[in-house]
Structures are given as C-alpha cells and as structure tokens.
Amino acid sequence: MPFVHDDFLLQTASARRLYHEHAANEPILDYHNHLPPRDIANNRQFADLFEIWLEGDHYKWRAMRANGVEERLCTGDATPRDKFLAWAKTVPQTLRNPLYHWTHLELARYFGIPDLLNETSAPRIWEQANELLATPEFRAQGLLQRFDVRALCTTDDPADPLEYHEAIAKSGEHTRVYPTFRPDKAFGVDAPATFNSWLNKLGATINREVQTLDDLLGALEQRHSDFHAIGGRLSDHGLNHAFDDFASEAEASAIFERARLGQAATPDQRARFAGFLMLFFGELDAKRGWTKQLHIGALRSTNTRALQNLGPDTGFDSIGDWSQAQNLARYLDTLESRDSLPKTVIYNLNPADNYVMATMAGNFQDGRIAGKIQFGSGWWFLDQKEAMEWQLNALSNNGLLSRFIGMLTDSRSFMSFPRHEYFRRVLCNLIGRDMENGELPDDFELVGTMVKNICYKNVRDYLGLEVTA
C-alpha cells in the first residue's frame, strides 16, 4: 500500500465514511493565500518542479537549513535541479514534521507519484513531474480547475494596481480571483524613508499626491472602493497584537506630517497612529459589508544577519508571546460601540491563546449574522494535524463548530491545494472518532451535513463572494 492511500489519516470507519461521502468531493474556496495574480492572469507555465514547488517556500528552507543544507541550495544561486535534489535529500529527515505529509500528498495529487521522495527517487521524480509540467493542463489556470477551486482571494497592497485581477475577471476563467485589501504598510510612520516611498507609490496608483493625513485616508478609501468594484470583499492585517490605544485625528495628522518630513515616530506614536487607522479600516469594512481578517501573533525577522542578507519572509520568523486579550477586546469593542464592527476572522499563532481567541469571538456575536466573529483556522506554524485539532477543539468547546468557515492555504505555491484535503481528513478523523466513542450521534445525515458545510458552504455563504456554480 502506498504511504498516501485512500484512507490516509482516517483511523475509524466513521471517519472514512465522513470523508469519502461528505468531504472529499466538495469544491474549494481558498479565501486567503499569497498567490501572484500575475501568474494566474498570464496562465503561467512552470519550467520545472523547482519553480512550482520550491520557489519562495520558506517552510522547506527552514527544514533544509536545520538539516545542514547550505544557503546557496535554499535561496542562493544553485541550479533549480540541485535545489530540488537538496530538498529530496532532506525529506527523509522530516519524519513527523507536516512537511513529510504535505510533500507526499502533493506528489500524489498533482503528478500521480506514490513513491517516497528521497535521494534515490529524486532524479526519476524530477523527470516525471517536469514532463507533466510541460503540458497545457499543468499551467496555472488548469491546476485551479483540476482542484475545483471555485474562488480564491489573493493578498494585495492598496498601492498595487489591479490590472491582473481585471484581466482575470474579463477572461471568464473557471476560478474567480479576488483581491484582499492588506494595508499594513500604512502603519510605517516609524520608518519614514520606506513609508514615504510607499506613499509615493500609492499616489501614483490613484494619480493623486498623498501629502496629508486627509490625502492618505482619501486614497485608502478610494482603493478600498476599487477593490470592492472588482469583487473584493475581504481585508487582512498582520499584527503582533491588536492596537488598543487610538490617536485622535489631530494627533494622527501630526504624526503623519512629521513622518512625511522624515522624522520617525516613536514606538508609542506608531502604535497610536496604527490604532487610529485600524478603526478607520474597520469602519470601511463595515460600511461595505466586508470581512476583516486579523492575523495575530507572529514574531517576524528575528535573525538580523539573515534579514540583511536575504530580506524578509525567508524563514526566520516564529511564534510571539504578546499579551492578547485586553488589546483585542478593546479594539473589537471600540468598533462595536460605533456600530462599525464588520464580520471578522481572528487567526491566532500562539496555541497558548487558543481559548482566548475562541472565547473572545463569542463576546461580539450579534444575533444577526451566523458566526459573525470567527476563530480562524490553524495558521502558519499551526496548520498541521495536531494544531488543527487544538483549534477545532477550542472552537467546539466555546462556540459553534457547525458555523466554522474552514481551511485556507495561506500559500504562495500552486502546489498547496491539497492542504484543503489534509484539513478535511483531520476534521473527519476527529469527528469520526467522537462518533465511534458515542460522543456524537451515529447520524451521518446530521454530522455529515456539518462536515460538508465546513468544507465549502459555510465560507461561500459567509463571504458573499460571487463564485463559479
């Protein structure tokens, strides 16, 4: 039997029935990822297995470094084939790391390759996969159809033009592709050179200078409207923690003006400026009926020398340990008191805070929108079997699992869609075990419907995106 088989991760008869009858064939709505819209618009043909699988994958780079692989074979100037061979040599050392599961699930689902990847099998797998990648079916748009991705939401800066999204929308492709409004760079008053460069880019995008706080707010509102016009219905923010101290408009204006003149804000001023903007963004989302996503708790770029040599997002981030509850409560409550709290998904990166986030969501449900405040799926270091179960258990114990909007890839790779299958298998195994233990009814219509909804229907209905039928 191959390692990845029909009943992979499904340990009971109930789990197998739930998965095969209720989860396996559901479409995908991947509502948070980092796929480049240009690759979709241009229907990118990937030259080889490195391009589609290893390019930009900091998960793999971390494992390779831990295995003693030199940097030139991770992010450096080695050939694509040599980088792949270095990864293949690392794979057998990743036993019990989720990378081992993902690697073999992806090889099986994309290329029909059941073999274990290692130093011996690597040359043959390289050739077999590359031969398939040269066919039209393995271009970017074909892969989205292959996995029945009805819609996906990329992650986009307000200063980014939307021409690729416009091209995709006009193309009539099977998969609807929408931008997500990610305005994190608007907080950068503590680094004036970078901040001013971004403001100039934002101004060029809207064909108007951004010299004052009013200009900035107007530009951000215009871009929010532009995203909405093309179908975008989500925002996203990557935060250490929620901001709970909010500058007045006059104070925010003064901080902005000093930064525009090259004077860096202090950490406290930056936090208060960001707090002011986060309330503004919440009000924009509420006004247009959007969903706000809060990715909370990452400690980024901890290795200074690596940051200087390789830049950010190269695999030197970890879980942070900030106090979360009071800040998040104050932020959500301030928006709620203004009747401007949008639908919100809270993603937590520190498992110690799972029950904080799960119970916080319950504080702000409004009795009008089912599951309005969501405790989001396992994210980054927590999107693996054990941590998915932690998240599902915390949500189940403190909220309504039946209203959960399910999994996403959070990935830059077109090879990541089997993560939805991985999640669905974990979900069915967990629920199936409860059924076998007598903790849930032996009623597959009742329980199976919940599983089916978590896989697709809940998120489709919650986000209100136009999706392929």
C-alpha positions as CSV (number, residue, x, y, z in Angstrom):
1,M,0.0,0.0,0.0
2,P,1.4,3.5,-0.9
3,F,2.0,5.9,2.0
4,V,-0.7,8.2,0.8
5,H,-3.7,6.0,0.2
6,D,-7.5,6.5,0.1
7,D,-7.9,6.3,3.9
8,F,-4.8,8.3,4.8
9,L,-5.2,9.8,8.3
10,L,-8.7,8.3,8.6
11,Q,-8.4,5.9,11.6
12,T,-12.0,4.7,12.1
13,A,-14.9,3.5,9.9
14,S,-16.9,6.6,10.8
15,A,-14.0,8.9,9.8
16,R,-13.7,7.2,6.5
17,R,-17.4,7.5,5.7
18,L,-17.5,11.1,6.7
19,Y,-14.5,11.9,4.5
20,H,-15.5,9.9,1.4
21,E,-19.2,10.7,1.4
22,H,-19.3,14.2,2.7
23,A,-15.9,16.0,2.4
24,A,-13.8,14.6,-0.4
25,N,-15.8,16.0,-3.3
26,E,-16.6,19.5,-2.0
27,P,-15.2,22.4,-4.1
28,I,-12.5,24.8,-2.7
29,L,-12.9,28.4,-1.8
30,D,-9.4,29.5,-0.9
31,Y,-10.1,32.8,0.9
32,H,-6.6,33.6,2.0
33,N,-3.4,33.0,0.0
34,H,-0.4,34.8,-1.4
35,L,-0.6,33.5,-5.0
36,P,0.7,36.1,-7.5
37,P,-2.3,37.3,-9.6
38,R,0.1,37.9,-12.5
39,D,0.8,34.1,-12.7
40,I,-3.0,33.4,-12.9
41,A,-3.6,36.2,-15.5
42,N,-0.7,35.0,-17.6
43,N,-1.6,31.3,-17.1
44,R,2.0,30.6,-16.1
45,Q,3.7,27.5,-17.4
46,F,6.1,26.3,-14.8
47,A,9.5,25.3,-16.2
48,D,10.2,22.6,-13.6
49,L,9.4,21.2,-10.2
50,F,11.5,23.8,-8.5
51,E,9.5,26.7,-9.9
52,I,6.1,25.4,-8.9
53,W,7.2,23.7,-5.6
54,L,10.3,25.2,-4.0
55,E,10.4,28.8,-5.3
56,G,9.7,31.1,-2.3
57,D,8.8,28.2,0.1
58,H,10.3,29.3,3.5
59,Y,8.8,26.2,5.2
60,K,11.1,24.0,3.1
61,W,14.1,26.3,3.6
62,R,13.8,26.1,7.4
63,A,13.9,22.3,7.2
64,M,16.8,22.3,4.8
65,R,18.8,24.7,7.0
66,A,18.1,22.5,10.0
67,N,19.4,19.5,8.0
68,G,22.7,21.3,7.3
69,V,22.0,22.4,3.8
70,E,24.0,25.4,2.7
71,E,22.1,28.6,1.8
72,R,23.0,28.5,-1.9
73,L,20.8,25.4,-2.2
74,C,17.9,27.2,-0.4
75,T,17.7,30.8,-1.6
76,G,21.0,31.1,-3.4
77,D,22.5,30.7,-6.9
78,A,22.4,26.9,-7.2
79,T,20.6,25.4,-10.2
80,P,16.9,24.6,-9.8
81,R,17.7,20.9,-10.1
82,D,20.4,21.0,-7.4
83,K,18.0,22.8,-5.1
84,F,15.4,20.1,-5.7
85,L,17.9,17.4,-5.1
86,A,18.9,19.1,-1.8
87,W,15.2,19.1,-0.8
88,A,14.8,15.5,-1.7
89,K,17.8,14.6,0.4
90,T,16.2,16.5,3.3
91,V,12.7,14.9,3.0
92,P,13.5,11.6,4.8
93,Q,14.8,13.7,7.8
94,T,11.4,15.4,8.1
95,L,9.6,12.4,9.6
96,R,6.8,13.7,12.0
97,N,7.1,17.1,10.5
98,P,4.0,18.1,8.5
99,L,6.2,18.7,5.5
100,Y,6.5,14.9,5.2
101,H,2.8,14.6,4.8
102,W,2.4,17.6,2.5
103,T,5.2,16.5,0.3
104,H,3.8,13.1,-0.5
105,L,0.2,14.3,-0.7
106,E,1.2,16.9,-3.2
107,L,3.3,14.5,-5.3
108,A,0.4,12.0,-5.4
109,R,-2.4,14.5,-6.2
110,Y,-0.6,16.6,-8.8
111,F,1.6,14.0,-10.5
112,G,0.2,10.6,-9.5
113,I,3.5,9.7,-8.0
114,P,3.0,7.3,-5.0
115,D,6.7,6.9,-4.2
116,L,8.5,8.3,-1.2
117,L,10.8,11.2,-2.1
118,N,14.4,10.6,-1.2
119,E,17.9,10.9,-2.7
120,T,17.4,7.8,-4.8
121,S,14.0,8.5,-6.2
122,A,14.6,12.2,-6.8
123,P,16.1,12.1,-10.3
124,R,13.2,10.0,-11.6
125,I,10.5,12.1,-9.9
126,W,12.2,15.3,-11.2
127,E,11.9,14.0,-14.8
128,Q,8.4,12.6,-14.4
129,A,7.0,15.8,-12.8
130,N,8.7,18.1,-15.3
131,E,7.3,16.1,-18.2
132,L,3.8,16.7,-16.9
133,L,4.5,20.4,-16.1
134,A,5.2,21.0,-19.8
135,T,1.6,20.1,-20.7
136,P,-1.2,22.6,-21.0
137,E,-3.1,21.0,-18.2
138,F,-0.4,22.0,-15.7
139,R,-0.5,25.7,-16.4
140,A,-1.7,27.9,-13.5
141,Q,-5.3,28.1,-14.6
142,G,-5.5,24.4,-15.4
143,L,-4.3,23.5,-11.9
144,L,-7.0,25.7,-10.4
145,Q,-9.7,23.8,-12.4
146,R,-8.1,20.5,-11.5
147,F,-8.7,21.1,-7.8
148,D,-12.2,22.6,-8.4
149,V,-11.1,25.9,-6.9
150,R,-14.3,28.0,-7.3
151,A,-12.8,31.2,-6.0
152,L,-9.6,32.4,-4.4
153,C,-8.5,35.6,-2.7
154,T,-5.0,36.9,-3.1
155,T,-3.3,39.3,-0.7
156,D,-2.8,42.8,-2.2
157,D,-1.3,46.1,-1.0
158,P,-3.6,49.1,-1.6
159,A,-0.7,50.7,-3.6
160,D,-0.7,47.7,-6.0
161,P,-2.5,48.2,-9.3
162,L,-5.3,45.7,-10.0
163,E,-4.7,45.1,-13.7
164,Y,-4.1,41.4,-13.3
165,H,-7.3,41.0,-11.4
166,E,-9.1,42.9,-14.1
167,A,-7.6,40.7,-16.8
168,I,-8.7,37.5,-14.9
169,A,-12.2,38.9,-14.4
170,K,-12.5,39.5,-18.2
171,S,-11.2,36.1,-19.1
172,G,-14.1,34.1,-17.9
173,E,-11.9,31.5,-16.2
174,H,-13.4,28.8,-14.1
175,T,-11.9,30.2,-10.9
176,R,-12.9,33.6,-9.7
177,V,-9.9,35.5,-8.3
178,Y,-10.4,38.5,-5.9
179,P,-8.0,40.9,-4.2
180,T,-7.8,41.2,-0.5
181,F,-7.0,44.6,1.0
182,R,-3.8,44.4,3.1
183,P,-2.8,47.9,4.2
184,D,-0.1,47.0,6.7
185,K,2.4,49.5,5.1
186,A,0.2,52.4,6.0
187,F,1.4,52.0,9.6
188,G,5.1,52.7,8.8
189,V,5.5,56.2,10.3
190,D,8.4,54.8,12.3
191,A,10.5,54.3,9.1
192,P,10.0,57.4,7.1
193,A,12.1,56.5,4.1
194,T,10.2,53.3,3.4
195,F,6.9,54.9,4.4
196,N,7.3,57.9,2.1
197,S,8.3,55.6,-0.8
198,W,5.1,53.6,-0.3
199,L,3.0,56.8,-0.1
200,N,4.5,57.9,-3.4
201,K,3.6,54.6,-5.0
202,L,0.1,54.8,-3.6
203,G,-0.2,58.3,-5.0
204,A,0.9,57.1,-8.4
205,T,-1.7,54.4,-8.4
206,I,-4.5,56.8,-7.7
207,N,-2.9,59.6,-9.8
208,R,-3.0,62.0,-6.9
209,E,-0.4,63.1,-4.4
210,V,-0.6,61.9,-0.8
211,Q,0.8,64.7,1.3
212,T,-1.5,65.0,4.3
213,L,-3.4,62.6,6.6
214,D,-6.7,63.5,4.8
215,D,-5.0,62.6,1.5
216,L,-4.0,59.3,2.9
217,L,-7.5,58.5,4.2
218,G,-9.0,59.5,0.9
219,A,-6.5,57.4,-1.0
220,L,-7.2,54.3,1.2
221,E,-10.9,54.8,0.9
222,Q,-10.6,55.1,-2.9
223,R,-8.5,51.9,-3.1
224,H,-11.0,50.1,-0.8
225,S,-13.7,51.1,-3.3
226,D,-11.6,50.0,-6.2
227,F,-11.1,46.6,-4.6
228,H,-14.9,46.4,-4.0
229,A,-15.7,47.2,-7.6
230,I,-13.7,44.2,-8.8
231,G,-15.3,41.9,-6.3
232,G,-13.0,42.1,-3.3
233,R,-14.9,41.5,0.0
234,L,-12.0,40.9,2.4
235,S,-9.3,42.9,4.2
236,D,-6.4,41.5,6.1
237,H,-3.9,42.7,8.7
238,G,-0.8,41.1,10.0
239,L,-0.3,42.2,13.6
240,N,1.8,41.4,16.6
241,H,-1.3,42.2,18.6
242,A,-4.4,44.3,18.2
243,F,-3.9,48.0,18.8
244,D,-5.9,49.3,21.8
245,D,-4.8,52.9,22.0
246,F,-6.2,55.2,19.4
247,A,-4.8,58.6,18.4
248,S,-7.2,61.4,17.7
249,E,-7.4,62.6,14.2
250,A,-5.3,65.7,15.1
251,E,-2.6,63.6,16.7
252,A,-2.6,61.2,13.8
253,S,-2.2,64.1,11.4
254,A,0.7,65.5,13.3
255,I,2.5,62.1,13.4
256,F,1.9,61.7,9.7
257,E,3.2,65.1,8.8
258,R,6.4,64.6,10.8
259,A,6.9,61.2,9.1
260,R,6.4,62.9,5.7
261,L,9.2,65.3,6.6
262,G,11.5,62.4,7.5
263,Q,11.0,62.4,11.3
264,A,10.5,58.8,12.7
265,A,7.6,58.2,15.0
266,T,8.3,56.7,18.4
267,P,7.0,53.2,19.1
268,D,4.2,54.6,21.2
269,Q,3.3,57.2,18.4
270,R,3.4,54.4,15.8
271,A,1.1,52.3,17.9
272,R,-1.4,55.1,18.4
273,F,-1.3,56.0,14.7
274,A,-1.9,52.4,13.7
275,G,-4.8,52.2,16.2
276,F,-6.4,55.3,14.6
277,L,-6.1,53.6,11.1
278,M,-7.3,50.2,12.3
279,L,-10.6,51.9,13.5
280,F,-10.8,53.6,10.1
281,F,-10.3,50.3,8.3
282,G,-12.9,48.7,10.4
283,E,-15.4,51.3,9.5
284,L,-14.6,50.9,5.8
285,D,-15.1,47.2,6.0
286,A,-18.4,47.5,7.9
287,K,-19.7,50.1,5.5
288,R,-19.2,47.8,2.5
289,G,-20.2,44.6,4.2
290,W,-16.7,43.1,4.0
291,T,-15.0,40.5,6.2
292,K,-11.9,41.7,8.2
293,Q,-9.1,39.2,8.8
294,L,-6.7,39.6,11.8
295,H,-3.5,37.5,11.7
296,I,-2.2,37.9,15.2
297,G,1.0,36.8,17.0
298,A,3.9,36.4,14.6
299,L,7.4,37.4,15.7
300,R,9.0,38.3,12.4
301,S,12.5,38.6,11.1
302,T,14.3,37.6,14.3
303,N,17.7,36.9,12.7
304,T,19.2,40.2,11.9
305,R,22.0,38.9,9.7
306,A,19.6,36.8,7.7
307,L,17.3,39.7,7.2
308,Q,20.2,41.9,5.9
309,N,21.4,39.2,3.5
310,L,18.1,37.6,2.4
311,G,15.3,40.0,3.2
312,P,12.0,39.3,5.0
313,D,9.8,36.2,4.6
314,T,12.7,33.9,4.1
315,G,12.1,31.6,7.1
316,F,13.4,33.4,10.2
317,D,10.0,34.1,11.9
318,S,8.5,32.4,14.9
319,I,5.5,32.4,17.3
320,G,5.4,35.5,19.5
321,D,4.2,35.7,23.1
322,W,2.4,39.0,23.5
323,S,-0.5,39.5,25.8
324,Q,-3.5,39.5,23.5
325,A,-6.8,39.5,25.4
326,Q,-7.2,43.1,26.6
327,N,-5.9,44.7,23.4
328,L,-8.2,42.6,21.2
329,A,-11.2,43.2,23.4
330,R,-10.7,46.9,23.4
331,Y,-10.3,47.1,19.6
332,L,-13.4,45.0,18.8
333,D,-15.4,46.8,21.5
334,T,-14.5,50.2,20.2
335,L,-15.7,49.3,16.7
336,E,-18.8,47.6,18.2
337,S,-19.6,50.8,20.2
338,R,-19.6,52.7,16.9
339,D,-21.8,50.1,15.3
340,S,-18.9,49.5,12.9
341,L,-17.7,46.0,13.7
342,P,-17.5,44.1,10.5
343,K,-17.5,40.3,10.1
344,T,-14.1,39.3,11.5
345,V,-11.9,36.3,11.3
346,I,-9.2,36.1,14.1
347,Y,-6.2,33.8,13.3
348,N,-4.1,33.0,16.3
349,L,-0.4,31.9,16.0
350,N,0.3,31.1,19.7
351,P,-1.6,28.0,20.8
352,A,-1.5,29.3,24.4
353,D,-4.0,31.9,23.2
354,N,-6.5,29.5,21.5
355,Y,-9.1,29.7,24.3
356,V,-8.5,33.5,24.5
357,M,-9.4,33.8,20.8
358,A,-12.3,31.3,20.9
359,T,-13.9,32.9,23.8
360,M,-13.3,36.5,22.5
361,A,-15.2,35.6,19.3
362,G,-18.3,34.8,21.5
363,N,-18.2,38.3,23.1
364,F,-19.1,40.0,19.8
365,Q,-21.6,37.7,18.0
366,D,-24.6,39.9,17.2
367,G,-27.5,37.5,16.7
368,R,-28.0,38.7,13.1
369,I,-25.1,37.1,11.2
370,A,-24.4,33.4,12.0
371,G,-20.8,33.1,13.1
372,K,-20.1,36.8,12.6
373,I,-16.9,36.7,14.5
374,Q,-14.8,33.6,13.6
375,F,-11.9,31.9,15.4
376,G,-10.0,31.2,12.2
377,S,-8.3,28.0,11.1
378,G,-4.8,26.9,12.2
379,W,-2.3,29.3,10.7
380,W,1.4,29.1,9.7
381,F,3.1,27.0,12.4
382,L,-0.3,25.7,13.4
383,D,-1.6,24.5,10.1
384,Q,-0.7,20.9,10.8
385,K,-2.6,17.9,12.3
386,E,-2.1,18.4,16.0
387,A,-2.6,22.2,16.0
388,M,-5.7,21.9,13.7
389,E,-7.2,19.6,16.3
390,W,-6.3,22.1,19.0
391,Q,-8.1,24.9,17.1
392,L,-11.1,22.7,16.3
393,N,-11.4,21.6,19.9
394,A,-11.1,25.1,21.3
395,L,-13.7,26.4,18.8
396,S,-16.1,23.4,19.5
397,N,-15.8,23.9,23.3
398,N,-16.5,27.6,23.2
399,G,-18.5,28.3,20.1
400,L,-20.3,26.6,17.1
401,L,-18.1,24.3,15.1
402,S,-21.1,24.0,12.7
403,R,-20.6,27.7,11.7
404,F,-16.9,27.4,11.1
405,I,-15.7,28.6,7.7
406,G,-12.9,26.1,7.4
407,M,-9.5,25.9,5.8
408,L,-7.3,28.0,3.5
409,T,-3.8,27.6,2.1
410,D,-2.1,30.8,3.2
411,S,0.4,29.8,0.5
412,R,2.5,31.3,-2.3
413,S,2.5,28.0,-4.2
414,F,0.2,26.5,-6.7
415,M,1.1,23.1,-5.2
416,S,-0.7,23.8,-1.9
417,F,-4.3,23.0,-2.7
418,P,-4.1,19.5,-1.1
419,R,-3.9,21.3,2.2
420,H,-7.6,21.5,2.0
421,E,-7.7,17.7,1.6
422,Y,-5.3,17.4,4.6
423,F,-7.6,19.6,6.7
424,R,-10.7,17.7,5.7
425,R,-9.1,14.4,6.6
426,V,-8.1,15.7,10.0
427,L,-11.6,17.1,10.6
428,C,-13.3,13.9,9.6
429,N,-10.9,11.8,11.7
430,L,-11.6,14.0,14.8
431,I,-15.4,14.0,14.3
432,G,-15.4,10.3,13.3
433,R,-13.6,9.4,16.5
434,D,-16.3,11.2,18.5
435,M,-19.0,9.3,16.7
436,E,-17.2,6.0,17.4
437,N,-16.9,6.9,21.1
438,G,-20.5,7.7,21.4
439,E,-19.8,11.4,22.0
440,L,-21.7,12.4,18.8
441,P,-24.8,10.7,17.4
442,D,-24.4,7.9,14.9
443,D,-26.3,10.0,12.4
444,F,-24.4,10.6,9.2
445,E,-27.0,13.0,7.8
446,L,-26.7,15.3,10.8
447,V,-23.0,15.1,11.3
448,G,-22.1,14.7,7.6
449,T,-24.0,17.8,6.8
450,M,-21.9,19.8,9.3
451,V,-18.7,18.4,7.8
452,K,-19.9,19.2,4.3
453,N,-20.8,22.8,5.3
454,I,-17.4,23.4,7.0
455,C,-15.6,22.3,3.8
456,Y,-17.3,24.8,1.5
457,K,-20.9,26.0,2.0
458,N,-20.2,28.0,5.2
459,V,-17.4,30.1,3.7
460,R,-19.3,30.6,0.5
461,D,-22.3,32.0,2.3
462,Y,-20.3,33.9,4.9
463,L,-18.1,35.9,2.5
464,G,-20.8,36.6,-0.1
465,L,-18.4,36.2,-3.0
466,E,-19.6,35.5,-6.5
467,V,-18.3,32.0,-7.2
468,T,-18.4,29.6,-10.1
469,A,-21.5,27.5,-9.9
